[in-house]
Amino acid sequence: MTEAAYEDGTNREHERLYSEVVADEPGYFYIYLSNDGTEGGEAFFDDFSILTLESYIVQQTDYYSYGLIARNFVRAGEKETKELFQGKTYDELTGWYDFHARQ
């Protein structure tokens, strides 16, 4: 905070404090406002807001050659799809993809 934010009773513009943070991994943000500085000035918080934007990616699956899953990501709260490698359904019981091959 700079001297521009100092309240002197003259009704001047307030200093806008902001921070942009990009989350590159799952986790939590802990955000708080505090007026316990050592400088002795008064602080007023009258318009505190947080804007969060989710990515458009709901599920991402990376594969090794021939379909073995290397890495899988599903956004929290979303239902995982069963159509994976080449759009085929994955059977968790057998660990195989259903290619409807002729017998």
C-alpha positions as CSV (number, residue, x, y, z in Angstrom):
1,M,0.0,0.0,0.0
2,T,1.3,3.4,-0.9
3,E,0.7,7.0,0.5
4,A,-2.1,7.3,-2.1
5,A,-4.3,5.1,0.1
6,Y,-3.8,7.2,3.2
7,E,-7.2,8.5,4.5
8,D,-6.9,12.1,5.5
9,G,-10.6,13.1,5.4
10,T,-10.5,15.0,2.0
11,N,-12.6,12.4,0.2
12,R,-9.9,11.6,-2.3
13,E,-9.8,8.5,-4.5
14,H,-8.9,5.3,-2.8
15,E,-6.1,3.1,-4.0
16,R,-7.3,-0.1,-5.7
17,L,-5.3,-3.1,-4.5
18,Y,-5.5,-6.2,-6.5
19,S,-3.6,-9.4,-7.2
20,E,-4.0,-11.9,-10.0
21,V,-3.1,-15.5,-9.1
22,V,-3.2,-18.5,-11.5
23,A,-3.6,-21.9,-9.9
24,D,-1.6,-24.4,-11.8
25,E,-2.5,-27.4,-9.5
26,P,-5.4,-28.4,-7.4
27,G,-5.6,-27.0,-3.9
28,Y,-7.0,-24.2,-1.7
29,F,-6.6,-20.5,-1.5
30,Y,-6.7,-18.9,1.9
31,I,-7.6,-15.2,1.6
32,Y,-8.0,-12.8,4.5
33,L,-8.0,-9.0,5.2
34,S,-6.2,-7.7,8.2
35,N,-5.8,-4.3,9.8
36,D,-3.0,-5.2,12.2
37,G,-0.1,-3.3,10.6
38,T,2.6,-1.6,12.6
39,E,2.3,1.8,10.9
40,G,-0.7,3.0,12.9
41,G,-2.9,4.1,10.0
42,E,-6.5,3.2,9.6
43,A,-7.6,0.8,6.9
44,F,-11.1,0.5,5.5
45,F,-12.3,-2.5,3.4
46,D,-15.5,-1.6,1.7
47,D,-15.4,-3.5,-1.5
48,F,-13.7,-6.9,-1.2
49,S,-14.4,-9.4,-3.9
50,I,-12.9,-12.6,-5.3
51,L,-13.4,-13.7,-8.9
52,T,-12.6,-17.4,-9.7
53,L,-12.7,-18.8,-13.2
54,E,-12.7,-22.5,-14.0
55,S,-11.1,-23.9,-17.0
56,Y,-13.2,-25.4,-19.8
57,I,-11.4,-28.7,-19.5
58,V,-13.6,-31.3,-17.8
59,Q,-11.5,-34.4,-18.4
60,Q,-8.1,-35.1,-20.0
61,T,-6.6,-38.5,-20.5
62,D,-3.0,-39.0,-21.9
63,Y,-2.0,-42.4,-23.3
64,Y,1.1,-44.5,-23.9
65,S,1.3,-46.4,-27.2
66,Y,-1.5,-48.9,-27.7
67,G,-3.9,-47.4,-25.2
68,L,-2.3,-47.7,-21.7
69,I,-3.4,-44.7,-19.6
70,A,-0.4,-42.5,-18.7
71,R,-2.2,-39.7,-16.8
72,N,-5.9,-39.0,-16.2
73,F,-7.5,-35.7,-15.0
74,V,-11.2,-35.2,-14.1
75,R,-12.3,-31.9,-12.7
76,A,-13.8,-32.1,-9.2
77,G,-17.5,-32.6,-9.2
78,E,-17.7,-33.9,-12.8
79,K,-18.7,-37.4,-13.8
80,E,-15.9,-39.4,-15.5
81,T,-16.7,-40.6,-19.0
82,K,-16.1,-44.2,-19.9
83,E,-15.4,-43.5,-23.6
84,L,-11.7,-43.2,-23.7
85,F,-9.0,-44.5,-26.1
86,Q,-10.2,-44.1,-29.7
87,G,-13.7,-43.3,-28.3
88,K,-14.2,-46.9,-27.1
89,T,-15.8,-47.9,-23.8
90,Y,-13.3,-49.0,-21.1
91,D,-14.4,-52.1,-19.0
92,E,-12.9,-51.7,-15.5
93,L,-13.6,-55.4,-14.8
94,T,-11.4,-56.8,-17.5
95,G,-9.2,-53.7,-18.0
96,W,-9.9,-53.8,-21.8
97,Y,-11.5,-51.5,-24.3
98,D,-14.6,-52.8,-26.1
99,F,-13.8,-52.6,-29.8
100,H,-16.7,-54.9,-30.9
101,A,-14.3,-57.1,-32.9
102,R,-15.7,-60.0,-34.8
103,Q,-15.3,-63.4,-33.2
